[in-house]
Amino acid sequence: MDYFNYKDGQLWAEDVAVADLAARFGTPLYIYSRATIERHWHAFNDALSNHPHLICYAIKANSNLAFLNLLARLGSGFDIVSQGELERVLAAGGDPAKVVFSGVAKTAVEMKRALEVGIRCFNVESLPELHRLNQVAGEMGVKAPISLRVNPDVDAKTHPYISTGLKENKFGISYQLAREAYRIANELPHIDIRGVDCHIGSQLTELSPFLDAADRMLVLLDQLAEDGISIHHLDLGGGLGVRYDDETPPEPMEYVTALLQKLKGREHLELCFEPGRAIAANAGIMVTQVEYIKDQDDHHFAIVDAGMNDLIRPSLYEAWMKIIPVEQKDSGKSQVYDVVGPVCETGDFLGKKRELNISQGDFLAVRSAGAYGFSMSSNYNTRCRPAEVMVDGSAAHLVRERERFEDLWRGEHLIK
Ligand code: LLP
């Protein structure tokens, strides 16, 4: 559930009319709802309230500082994949002791910084990474807390670009090698084994792949216990899907209830989740304005002011995202449109074959744009990235200014 609803034919974000925000801040514009972000985070945290746990929001989904700060104030942890994301967590007032660090290509510099600030855990994705971390920690005279990210080889049944838990994917250490990898880790002087980690993919709409992965992790945990290696936490990654159209992904509570059945007798094992999309996607919309209606033969285009540089999901994954009018009309007739952007690429579209009753100048909202929206935006075609606004009840806060042209070439130099 979210707080973007129609009242009298007008789209509202909490208690603010979206059309007013578009007029005030311009378009394209990302709008987030504080109440929705908090509600989604609590859905995970409350589901786990009777079990030791930590919710580590995957900040790649939406890394705006105001967004992170809201979660930090709720006591959230964070899943990061780069030093940049770590610096964002710190700048937003997040607690480094609640940070887990995923990613296949951590550099020595990133490791050093993460050790300096005292993160909770490195999710190590390969043996060479483990050896590098051991060395960096040794040079600093500390021990690095780790989980090994294990690739459980289960099919997440999602888009191939966002499926990560199959053996052909680049992520994690293969399930067959995991036990041996833990033995190696256990011998390293500057490594402190804390957990077991996996993440099998994103936008999962069924429980069974999560539960299959959990089963495999629990078998590994028992093998590790036989080897005298005790595990403090099990990190099952992120991946819970959201409703873009008519999907019916499980609620966090359903997921947790099914998992806790499997964890009987392991009441001290901390559970960690890394949700990104499930917290952020439906907490945000992107608003765009119709620049032109172009009718050609039997094709109708709604040419809007937001393009693939602002929101790349439809172009990159052929992701279907709902497009709705900001003001519903009583008159006029609807037409089937391809909603396309200004970027010079055929793949620049927000949606195809959408039935809409619109005219030039109207505002449209792309729903579920809070995750992997702004965070994947770029300056392609030398376009300024949009502004971001956080609505909180009847207040609207500009949480990121629209870029200006000078921002785009800052750091560039002419030669003589
Ligand atoms: N943990 C790890 C290690 C991850 O790689 C990811 C996402 C997450 C957690 C969070 O997954 P979520 O709960 O958001 O599904 N750009 C794509 C999604 C890429 C996901 C990458 N990893 C999209 O727009 O669909």
Boltz pocket constraint, residues with backbone or C-beta under 6 A from the ligand:
constraints:
  - pocket:
      binder: B
      contacts: [[A, 58], [A, 61], [A, 79], [A, 102], [A, 103], [A, 161], [A, 162], [A, 199], [A, 201], [A, 202], [A, 203], [A, 237], [A, 238], [A, 239], [A, 240], [A, 274], [A, 275], [A, 276], [A, 277], [A, 278], [A, 313], [A, 317], [A, 371], [A, 372]]
      max_distance: 6.0
